[in-house]
Structure formats: structure tokens, C-alpha cells
Amino acid sequence: MNLDDPVCLCFRVTKRKLVNFVRRELPKVPSQLSACGGAGTGCGWCVPFLVKLFHQHADELPTADEYAAARADYIAAGRGTPPAATEG
């Protein structure tokens, strides 16, 4: 995944924004990453990936295409619902 690829697809929060947020704000727990553009507060798909970013394992993220396809499967399976305003 490149720095400018979105990690939170609901709110289009990029990996770059999240990495910079972690460096700048020094969150104490992964859930505090939600303060970065609402990351993780939509469908919930990105929460495990936010945890990886928090723990400095960003290199373990899939490619942007793999990530988007897996998220589409997650949504189709009814495991999360993106906010209506971000659909499209």
C-alpha cells in the first residue's frame, strides 16, 4: 500500500495522514487514530489495519487493490455498513 492510498475507505483517510498523525500526536491506544479524519468509525473494516499502523507494522498492509477488494467482500457479507454520505 502506498502512502497516498486510503486506509479508511469510508472517510478516505490515507496511510500518509495516519502515519503523520501517529508521529505528531503520539496516540496512546489504537482507537485514538479515529481522531484522524474519523478513521475506523464507519464500517469498521479498517480497524485491524489501524492497529497495525499504530504498532508500526505498516509494511504488513496489502496492496491498495487487494485491500479494496477484501473490503468489498466484507461489506457484501453484511459485516459492516459504510456511512451513506461516503457511498459512491
N, C-alpha and C positions, 0 to 999 in steps of 0.2 A: 504494500500500500504506500502510495506516495504522500508526501506531506500535505498536498492540496486536495487529496481525496477526502470526502466526508466520512467520518466515523459514525456520527449521529445523522442518519438519513432523514429522520423526521424534521429536524431543525437545521440540517446542512452545516453541522459543526465539523470543521476539518481536523485532521490529525495535527496539522500545524498549530491551529488555535489551541487545541488541547495540550500539546507538548509545551507550548509557550505558557499556558495557564499554569501548568504544574510547576514549571521553573520559576514563574513570577510569584504565584500565590502560595506555594508550598502547602497544598491541602493536606490535612492530617488523615483523612479517610477517603476512599474512592468515591463515595457518594457526594462529596463536595465538588466533584467535577461537574455536577449539574448546574453550578453557578456559571459555567462557561456556556452561555447560549442555550441553556436548558437541556444540554446533552443528557441522554438517558431518561428523560421524563416523558417521552412519547410512547412508542410501542414497547420499549424495553429491550429490543433486540441488541442494542449496542452495549448494554450494561457489562457483560463479561469482557468485552473489548476495552471498555473504560477502565476496568480493574487491571487489565494487562498494562495499559498505558500508565496507570498510577504506579504500578510496581516496576516500571522501567523495562517492560518487555514488549515494547512497540515493534520490535523486529519480528515478533511472532504473529503479527496480523496478516491475514490473507491478502491477495491482490484485490483491487477495487472491484473487478468484475466478479470474482468468487464471492466476495463479501455481499455485493448487491443481490446476487442470485440466491445465496443462502438466506438472506433476509426476506426475499420474496417468498421462499418456501415457508419460512417462519410465519409470515403474515397469512399466507394461504392456508396454513394448518390451523389458523384461528388462535395462535398463541400470543398475538399482540395486535393492537389496532392503532395505526398511526393517527395523529390528530387530523381532523377533516381539513383544516386550513393548509396542510402541507401535502395533501394528495396531488398527484398530477405530474 
